[in-house]
Every structure is written in structure tokens, then in C-alpha cells.
Amino acid sequence: MERTRGDYMVNNVFKNEFKYIQDNINLPNEEIRWSSVGLSNIVDKDFRLEASVYDIEGKTVRSILSLCKWELTTISGENGLSDAYHRARFKRIWVEKSDYPIYQPSQVTEINPKPTNFISEKTNTDIESLRVKKGQLLLTCSGTIGNCTVVSDSLDNKIFSHDLIRINFHSKYDCGYTYAFLKTKIGKVLLNTNSYGAVISHIEPEHLDNIPIPNPPDNIKKQIHDDIIKSFELRDLSNLLIEEAESILITELKLPPIEEMGEDYFDCTEKLRSYSVKLSDLNLRIDASNHIPIVDALLTHLHSNSKEVIKVGDERLSKAVFLPGRFKRIYVEEGQGTAFFGGKQITELAPSADKYLSFNQHTERLKNELLLKENSILISRSGTIGKLALVPKHWEGWSASEDLIRIFPSSNKVAGYLYSFLNSPYGQKIIERFIYGSVQDHVEDIHVRQIEIPIINDDNKFLQINNLILEANSNRFEAYKLEQRAINMVYDEVINKKD
């Protein structure tokens, strides 16, 4: 490649500075990933000096795409596949409850996200323009960039914050195809080498105008698109099955809306709402949150409207409930260890496995504590308390953080029912009563064993609830397989396809 005089001048400056660093700073004896950059490259990139813009991985994937059989286009732009935009920033007016629940960009990877907050109708913005529409592709553009999802029935017409790129496609099959491309390692690298920002990584819609993507014929795009859309339809179906199971549970237990419970327990004679607790009921806990009236009212109701109430630790419900011990993790490259993910990812279909635990160094711990088993239940125990996951089949053999409490149900005949109650608003309230901690919230496995589970009177309804949840979990496994098939087709028929 021809070099300009400016290139040599810049390289000489860098060599002199590097020699100074070698002579005066004790660098660690590790391999340093580096790449030289010509002055002309810096000019082409608008004088941006962040290393990520010139990352060697970015150069590599662009070289790979240049050898692809299919002509390259861009994700968006004048001749691209789509139009991309995000909404204007606005000052939010938060309220306790309203007709405008709002979701955050970080939730786009969740299978069944729940709104985090509510905004007032007086918020000074066009609230309707914040709604996402079925068939759009959503892309996170700050913090962790490049997370994406297709808007299906579960998210259709939901309100998301402004800080999320919305992408509308010109052709029918481009949405699922582009989603699958962005889920490949090549797609992820391309997005992250266009990031900027000293503290928080960020991309703008116009940066998608410069991200190359192969443009294969429609018959290839259609196969990929159809698999992705079917995958999202199965996720929607799994959500509906979980909602149906919860509805049956609530009906059988004759449960009123959660917000209506416990009001009779408050003393309102003074301006300050308060409640009293008997000394015999303290159970060595003097934190007020452990004795909130809503839970007492709920438990009283459950005892009156169920066959019996038994604790999670009862052998009829669980074989084991435990929290793995903390340990120093030894990470290895992909293929040398087991995929490892954290508590924040348990609401996703396929948690991203950016880390791999060494088989050799953690053999016993993986075998006895960390490896996941289908239809076991994971509960987050610090930070955000009570997030749940019923382990799907494709998570078997993966490992999860020691910060997740494990419940191993006594059998698959109770696993779905147990998950359904714990995942309901009523189960969540009972979990929350055990929270402790002054800076960060925590619960322990001993607390989970004490959670009381109502057994409904109708055995057939019990079985129906259980089977609906297991079917939902099976649908998520099928959804995962379809997504992986689409991603593999992007590699085999698009990226690696040569003339």
C-alpha cells in the first residue's frame, strides 16, 4: 500500500513515544494487541483518535466481507437497506402509576420485559412517537451498544425511551436478515468499531450508513428472515402460555389485585401510615420491610384459599436449594471452557457468552454447583432481587454466576407450578420480604427455602399450570434453535460464500 510522507512522520513520532514508554514505564510482560494507523486513515475517520475506531478486529471483519460473493450495501442510508432514527431527548416526569409504562433500552434482549417505570401524560414530548412498531428492529446505542431485537407482538406499541435506535426496512425480508447478521460476531464487531465517547460508548443512526452488510438474493434472505420471525413468534407464544398459567393460578386462589391487599393492616389514625408487629412474630428480624402488611394479608389469604401451604424447602417441592460459594474465576478462550453468564442475563433467550470458565481449573465446582440443568430455577439474590429463570434445554452444560440461587425442583411435575407462583406478583412480594442490606439488597438461600407456596385445591388445574409453563420453556428452546439456524446460515450462505 502506498504511504504518504505524512504517514512516515506520524509513524516516527509514535516510535519515539513508544521508545520513551519502554525506557521509563514498567509495562506488564503480556502480549499487547496493536495496529499501525496511517495519517490518511485518521483524516478519513474525521480525526478520531479512539483505538476502537481503528481496531484490528474491525479491519479483519471488513476484509472478510470484501471477499464475500455478494455485493456489499449498508444497513441504512441513501442506498442502504433501511431508515434509522431515534427520538429527541426529553425530561421525564415520573409517576407511581399511569397509562404510559416505559421500557428501557437495556430491556430489548429480555424475552418478556416488564415496564420499569411510568411517565406522566404531562411529560413534554410526543409520547406516541416513543412507541415501537411490529416489524421494526431496535438497537441499543449507548452503554452496551449493539444489543438488538425484532419488535414482535410482545413489544408492539410499547413505549421505549428516546435512547434507542429504531430501524424501518425497505424490503420485506431485510428485518430478520439484518437481525441475524448483527447477532454474528462480525456484526457485533462492526457496530462496536463505530463507537465513540470517552466514558460511555455511543453510536448515532447515521453511523449505520457506514456499516457494510452483504446483500444476497431474496431467496436466501427469506429463509433467514422466516426463521427469525418464527423464533420471535415462539417467544411470544411462550409469554402467552406463562400469562395463561398465572391467570389460572390467580383464579384458583381467588387472589385480588396485589395493590388492594394489606390496606386493613395500616393504622391511619395519625398522619403517618404505620403498622404494629407482635413480639412473637418478629422472628429475629426488626427491619420493617420484613413485616410489611401486604405479605401478612397475602399469606392469610393463601392459607384460606388453598389445599395447603408448604415451603420451597419441603422435599415435595425441591430436592435442593443452594447458593454456590464465591471463588476466583479463571477465564479461558472459547472452546477451552464452559460458557459463563451473570445474573443480569437470565431474562434473555440466549445470554451472551463473552466469558468461559476453565474446565481444568473448576472441574469440581462446575460439576457440583455451577452447571445448569433443564427446568431448574434461578433467582437473582443481590441488586435487583427476585428475577427468575426456568432453565431451558439449551442452557444445559452452561454455567451461571455464583450470585444466583438455584432451586432444583423435586420433579418436572412441580417445576412449572413452582416457577409460576414465584414469578407472579404475589410470589415476588413474598421474596421481597426477606431482603436485607443497607447499601445493596440481598437474599440468601435460607430465605428462599422459607418461601411459602400455596397448593391449589384442583389437582387438574395444578397439572395444567405446570404443563403450560413447561410448554413455554420448550417453545423457548425451539426459538433458540431457529435463531441459531438463521445465524449459521448467515455465516454459511452469506459471509463465507465465495465466487
Secondary structure, DSSP 8 states (H G I E B T S, - for coil): ----HHHHHHHHHHHHHHHHHHHHS---SS--------HHHHHHTTT---GGGG-HHHHHHHHHHHTSSS-EEESBSTTSSEEEE--------EESS-S-EEE-GGGGGBSS----EEE-TTSSS-GGGGB--TT-EEEE-BSSTT-EEE--TTTTT-EE-SSEEEEEESSTTHHHHHHHHHHSHHHHHHHHTT-B-SSS-B--GGGGGG-EEE---HHHHHHHHHHHHHHHHHHHHHHHHHHHHHHHHHHHTT---GGGTTGGGSB-SSSS-B----GGG-TT---GGGG-HHHHHHHHHHHHSSSEEEETTSTTTEEEEE--------B--TTSEEEEE-GGGTTBSS----EEEETTTSHHHIIIIIB--TT-EEEE-BSSTT-EEE--GGGTT-EE-TTEEEEEES-HHHHHHHHHHHHSHHHHHHHHTT-B-SSS-B--HHHHHT-EEEE-S-HHHHHHHHHHHHHHHHHHHHHHHHHHHHHHHIIIIIIT---
